[in-house]
Amino acid sequence: MGQINEALNSYNEGTERLLELTSAQVHKNHSLCHREEVIDGEATRTVLPYVFVKTFELLKSNPMYATLRNNAGVCFAERGDIESARSLYLEAIEYTPDGYDYPDPVRNLESLDN
């Protein structure tokens, strides 16, 4: 509808909120997320691989993340920022849940090449 900046802001805000909710869910079990230890007399907190694996798993289990990234890509394509659009379409493809029928990011990526 011609309001590219407003749409992009909405998609980015939706992405931020989804990431916050996902992070809260991942961090429910603190012992799986971080290891705290003292190294050379200084307290150190290490993020454990569980955080990254679980975050990816949760984001890929819901089509909302892929949809938000695809739609943000559309906004960048409309602005003429093809590389940002391409990056967002690829991310949307990567995070589309297995078995979920969502051809939009693939079609949008193909349209950039035509």
N, C-alpha and C positions, 0 to 999 in steps of 0.2 A: 504494500500500500504506500510505498515511497518513504517510509519512516525507518530507514535502515539502521541508523544509530540507536534509535529507541528499541528496535527489535534486538539488535546485538546486545545492548545493555540488559535486556530481559533474559536473553539466553545465557549470558555470562552470570547474571545473578542467580538464575536457576541452577547453573552448574556449580556455583559456589555453595549454594544451600545443599545440593545433593552431596557434594564432597564433605561438607560439615557433618551431615547425617551419617554418611558412610564412615567417616573417621571416628565419630562417637561410637558407632557400633563395633568397629574394629578394636577400639581401645577399651572396651568393656573388661577384657581380661588383661590387665596391666602386665602380669608376669610373662605373657606370651609376646608382648610388644617391645619391652625394654629390659635391658640388663644394666643394673647400676653397680658400679664398683669403684674402688679407689685405686688410681694409678699415679704413682709418684706423688702421693699425698694429696691428690686432687680428685674430687668426686667426678665421676664420668658416667654419662648415660648413653648407652648404645642402643640404637634402634635395631631390632631384630628382623630377619627376613619375613617373619609372619606378617608384619604390617603391610609390606608391599604385595605379598601373595594374596592375602585376604582382601585388601582393598581392590585389587584387580578382579578377584573372584566376585565380589559384591557388585562392582560397577558393571561387570559383564553379565550378571544375572538379571539385570533390569534394563529394558530397552530405553529408559529415559535418558541415560547418559549419552548413548549413541545418537539419540534424537536431538538432544541439545547441541552436541558437537556438530552434527550435520547441518542443523539450522543456522548455527553461527557461521559455518562454512559458506552457506548460501549468501549470508550478509556480506562476507568478505569478497565473494565472487561478484556480487552486485557493485561493490566499491571498486572493483578492478584489481584487488590484491589477490592474485591467482595463487601465489605460493602459500599464503596463509589459508586460503580456501582448500587447497590440495592437502595441506597438513591436517586440517580439521576433518576432511572427508576420510582420509586414511585412518585417523583416530576413531572416527565413527564406525568404520568397517571393522577395525580391530576389536571394538567393544560391543558390537552387535551380538546379542546372545545366540549361542548355537541353536539352530533350529528355528530361529525367529525370522519370519519373512519381512525383511526391511531392505528393499532394493535401492532406496533413494540415494544413499551415499555412493554406491557403485555407479549409478546413473549419473550423478552429479560429477563424479570424478571423470567419467568418460566424456561428459560434455565439455570439460575443461580442455581436453585433448583434441576436440573437434573444432 
